[in-house]
Amino acid sequence: EIVLTQSPATLSLSPGERATLSCRASQSVSSYLAWYQQKPGQAPRLLIYDASNRATGIPARFSGSGSGTDFTLTISSLEPEDFAVYYCQQRSNWPSFGQGTKLEIK
Amino acid sequence: QVQLQESGPGLVKPSQTLSLTCTVSGGSISSGSYYWSWIRQPAGKGLEWIGRIYTSGSTNYNPSLKSRVTISVDTSKNQFSLKLSSVTAADTAVYYCARGSYCGGDCYSDWGQGTLVTVSS
């Protein structure tokens, strides 16, 4: 089983700041990594797939990078609506998710 | 724009079988090359992939749940379903159905709103 570890667990930032979220895999997942945003009471929303590709309709301030075991989601300038929980997901074998990073307003 | 909606009992007794249905609207479940998946989320916790069914009817399951899970599709009703047997309190969660339309079917851009299933006597 591939385990995804996200850090930090909580990130406190202000609107306009840059956010950097990390996801580390217990073994290589190549570029088979996606990122999701989830707000309270809502289903997750796909942001990034295959490490660096934005899904349809996702703003350009969201970007992803990495390969192998280390991945990063960057939000270049935080908007108020970006404060949420973010999950990474691998699909190297059966799909699995990280435990999430909560992005909160400082 | 495809829409998904979960339905089923919100309360299931321990040792019984949890049964949920996902109704797809705005498109045919049998058109295109998509995986239709079930994913769950215990309260305050992360996401767990349960399994998926392809439009052809082939299935794949999370190995940790495989012995208890069955996913099936009813193309005449534009629905797919989840059965999870021998449930315990650990199976209490919000259950989502989702369509995999990216990454060869394993990245999920379309989700249902989720339905809470509580396992309790």
Interface residues (C-beta under 8 A of the other chain):
Chain A: E1 Y32 A34 Y36 Q42 A43 P44 L46 Y49 D50 A55 T56 Y87 Q89 R91 W94 P95 S96 F97 G98 Q99 G100
Chain B: S37 K45 G46 L47 E48 W49 N60 Y61 N62 P63 S64 Y96 A98 Y102 C103 G104 D106 C107 Y108 S109 W111 G112 Q113 G114
